[in-house]
Amino acid sequence: MSKKFLLGVGTALFLLVSGATYCHFSKPTVSVIMATYNRADLLSRAVKSILNQTYKDFEFIIVDDGSTDHTEKILTGYAKQDSRIKIIKNEKNEGLVASRNKSLELARGKYIAIMDSDDQAFPNRLEKSLKVLKENPDVQAVSGATYDIEKKLDPDVFLKWDDYHKINNDFSISMMFKNTFPNPAAMFRSEFIKKHNIKYDTEYEAAEDYDFWKQFIMNGGKIITIYEPLTLIRRHSTNVPEYYKKMAINSNKIHAELISRFYKPEPEEIETLHTPVTECQMLEKISHINEEKNIIDQESLTRYRLNNCPKNSRDAYYVKHLGWEDFISKEGDGYVRHSTKEKVDVQEQDDILILTFENIAPLKFKLNIENGYYQTYGDNTFILKHNYWEDEMYLINKEKNEYCRFSNQDCGILIKKGNGRIEIKWNNPYYDVEKFEFDKKENKYIQK
């Protein structure tokens, strides 16, 4: 028997043994990647949601980032039951960025889907995402609507925030101002990240996902969303303040990099970028520059700008009502609300803006440091603390003296007000007339 033959047999045996816990000879279509650290209490839900997908041709790469709870035991149990699971164990905690990069290197699928260990995927998540990518070869990444597990919100809540993208999925615009791409439901082409050497960057820790998608955009990658639920997400508020400071600093750097495709923004612009007035003024500037340089689709940019901003943002006020927020912009001889085109009378008194709507008493707005006007409580607005709820009330019909709650459609007639007391006769016939007394310490009317 020749040495070459023995060497070949030995090599083959080594690959079979060493690859038993990771490699198969046939490549899967999809690689699902997940990093986890001390999430034993939530881990099973996440793993099961992937194993129960309607689409079956995938590998599931899970990086245990040095967990000290019984994460390893849970994952080992699942791996014994399903050969699609590949476990990578970090000897020590290396962090999310290092763990995700490790899984990206190991992923063999043509498509890669991101999964967080405290979330749950809807059963058809992979199937729907894959269908979009296969039918749209110009699209490099796709995501979808996400539900908050704890709040169990209505699906419409997640669709309303991004109405523009229903018309045109051009994240190259909206991502300049905020991270609008839902990372927990994303799937992308592995070929694209290899070609452009895209990976997670430790320099952008706490905003690493925003930076990841920034790299897609900077390299000309089209990323879109589908308006169907794909993932149940869990929000955490236990991070230390330094984490959020770092996130804000890194996010600002990313904003500046994306805007720098058009011009170099001033530090003051980036600092106030999250205020609607600044954003609209920057969009104006970007639109003029893009007309000459044609960096992104001008039609999409115009549509986005007109959908979110008045025609001239320098002749407009941005107001935040207790129940809505919008631009009030100059149009002809008067002013209108941007989103509804409702006519408004505007008067200025020092730093107080008074807006008068049809059948509604004047609403007062005070200028604050964020370059916008915020409504102040006055005779036409007040807070009620009911025995079962607490809500703001605002005057909806001046002639009837009718007030409504902000959070729902409950309205009623204010039949008595004075000496720190009010009485409301609700329009709903099943509600009684209710009495409230003003509490100076709480600055609200409390039911008696």
Secondary structure by P-SEA (a helix, b strand, c coil): ccaaaaaaaaaaaaaaaaaccccccccccbbbbbbbccccccaaaaaaaaaacccccbbbbbbccccccaaaaaaaaaaaacccbbbbbbcccccaaaaaaaaaaaccccbbbbbbcccccccaaaaaaaaaaaacccccbbbbbbbcccccccaaaaaaacccccccccccccccccccccccbbbbbaaaaaaabbbbbcccccaaaaaaaaaaaaacccccccccccbbbbbbccccaaaaaaaaaaaaaaaaaaacccccccaaaaaacccaaaaaaaaaaaaaaaaacccccaaaaaaaaaaccccccccbbbbbcccccccccccccccccccccbbbbbbbcccbbbbbcccccbbbbbbccccbbbbcccccbbbbbcccbbbbbbbccccccbbbbccccbbbbcccccccbbbbbcccccccbbbbbbbccccccccc
